[in-house]
Amino acid sequence: MTSRLRVAHLLLGVGATVILCSCGDEPAGPEAPEPAVVRVEVTPAIDSVWRLGETVQFSALAKDTLGEPVADLSFQWLSSNVRVASVDSTGLATALRGGQSAITAVAGSVAGWGVLTVEIPLGHVLDWTIEVEGRDLLDVWAALPTDVFAVGRYGTVLYFDGVSWRKQQAPTTEDLCAVWGSSPTDVFAVGYGTIVHYDERRLGNLGIGRVGRGL
């Protein structure tokens, strides 16, 4: 074989190598970012039950900026009023007592909710439970199921927010034997020659009250 043919064969081999290399897999580009969740829709949006212990199954759907569903997401489920309804990790809510609770599904920093109302029919007998012990309480008044005031001896004032009772600082140490109001932010407590008026806009703070004496 002449030297000219050897060079031609060599060039052909190199060319084939270059062609084979150029036909290989192209490098992968950057992965597409995961779609951002901008809205969480909870179903049902509104529901009611009529018996204690009855359950409602809530479901959630996350959507991106285009309104498309975002798959493979897990949700954290919460109840806004755990005395009215509980909810488990699957969105199953259970009625515990009369009232309303928002059942919320959270995905990252985005949340959506539905409202569960527990209706107790007239004539339904509820069990009594001990809420507070060890205090001389004389009267109780509820503006709402989540705004309840109780008063008693030595200026005792307790406030219930739907979850727990808390002692409030009243501007008197006189016995308070009755409590009533027109709203959760307009409440009067009376004692022997004493009237305490609560008109603060932040519930649970009786530090600035007005006291009348000798009326």
Summary of the structure (lengths in Angstrom):
residues: 215
radius of gyration: 33.9
end to end distance: 130.3
largest distance: 131.0
contacts: 567
relative contact order: 0.11
helix: 11%
strand: 43%
